[in-house]
Amino acid sequence: MPTSYQAPTRGDTREAKKTVSQSTRSNIKGDAATVAELLKTKGGNVLSVAPGDTIATAVGILRDKKIGALVVTTADGALAGILSERDIVRKLAETPGQTLPQLVSENMTANVITCAPEDTLVTVLRLMTVGKFRHMPVIADGTLRGMVTIGDVVTYRLQELEHEALQLKQMIVG
């Protein structure tokens, strides 16, 4: 036991501090990390295909860049949809041997759930989990600003937790 510790005695007049168990709300810091903070470290580069490109073109990009989804954009850069590996695999099962020549527009997810830079990562993670998807385009002022993946969010949060643990250790050690 450290020499600086003095156990309370029966006649001690100091009031003991009351402690409260942690809750989800108390454990999430008030300035929760946002999509914008993640994009600062990740960057805002987004790989995309056009609706008129073939699935073969998209598969080549996915393979070469080692990514799981592509944003589908119109000629003026507007978001038209998203094409994921999962979309392609489903189409391969439906039309074996006939999928690669098909158009991206016929196979993409057109109703895309997006997020904004000011959205918290916790919110984005919940949306991805509930919607069962792993990629989310970031839109600000009607413009595509980036793409976040569930892996990006988990990695960012793990780095935050490692930093918090280090700060706690430093605080305890002094």
Secondary structure, DSSP 8 states (H G I E B T S, - for coil): --TT-----TT--S---------HHHHS-TT--BHHHHHHHH-----EE-TTSBHHHHHHHHHHHT-SEEEEE-TTS-EEEEEEHHHHHHHHHHSTTSSTTSBHHHHSB-S---B-TTSBHHHHHHHHHHHT-SEEEEEETTEEEEEEEHHHHHHHHHHHHHHHHHHHHHHHH-
